[in-house]
Amino acid sequence: MSNGHKVFCVKLQKELPGLDEPPFDTELGKKIYENVSKDAWNMWMEHCKMLLNEYRLNPARKEDQQVIVEQLEQYFFGEGSAVPKEYIPPSR
């Protein structure tokens, strides 16, 4: 059931459907709910997978969660999450 929640997406700079609920129960989760579209969130999820693989992060570890949260904030509200220096995009 879509509640028709619309946001002006900080990432894509246009009005789009937002997430159905905040992704986390924190201020950041609320900020994402209010400012990030579903499309941009899906882009982040893809980006996040790449980060997890590149940096061998384990989402179950506290330190790694912190890294992910920092990257998430950068991705949407900072300079943009940097692609790891060693990262080579898969060639077509």
N, C-alpha and C positions, 0 to 999 in steps of 0.2 A: 504493500500500500504506500504510494508516494503521498507525502503530506504537502507536496508542492513547495517545499522549502527552497527558495532561490537565494543565491548570494552573488555579490559582485566579486568574482574570483580574482584574488591578488596575483595569481600566476598567469592566468589567461586574459586578464583585463577585460572581461565581459560578464554580463549576467548569465548565470547558468544554474542548473539544478545543483543544490548542495547535498551534503551527506544526510542520511536519514536521522543520524544522531551523532553527538560528539564522539570521536574515535577513542578518547581517553577521558577519564574523570578528573581532569586538571584544568587549570587556566588555559594552557596551551591547547588542550582538546576543545575547549569552548571557542577559542580564537580560530581554530581550524574550522570548526562547525560554522562559524559566522563569516569566514573569509575565503574558504577554499571549496571549489566545486568538486563534484564526483569525478569529473574527467581529470582534473589536476591531481586529485588524491590517487587515482589509478596510475597516473604518470609517476607519482612519488613512490608507489608500491613497487613499480618496475625498477626505479632508481635505487630503492632501498635493497632490493634483491641483489643488484649489482654491487652495492656497498658491502653487504653481508658476505658475498663471495670474495670480493677483492681483499677485504680486510680480515676475512675469516672471523667475522663477528658471530657471537652466539647470543641471540636475543634473551636467553635465560640468565645470562650473567649481568649483574648490576652495572659493572663498568661499561660493558658493551651497550647496554640500554642507554646509558648516558651519552655515548658517542652517537647513537642513532637519533636520540632526541635533539642533540645539538645540530646534526646534519639536517634534520627535519625542519628545525627553526630557520636555519640558513636557507634551505630550499624554498620555503615560502615567504619568509619575512626578513631574510638577510641578503647577503650578496649573491645568493644562489649556491647550492651545495656544489662544491668542487668535485669534479670527476677525479678519482685517484690518479696521481701522476703516472703510475704504472699501467693504468687502464688503457687497453687498446680495444676500441669498439670492434665487434665482430665484423669481418669484411663480408660484403654481400656476395 
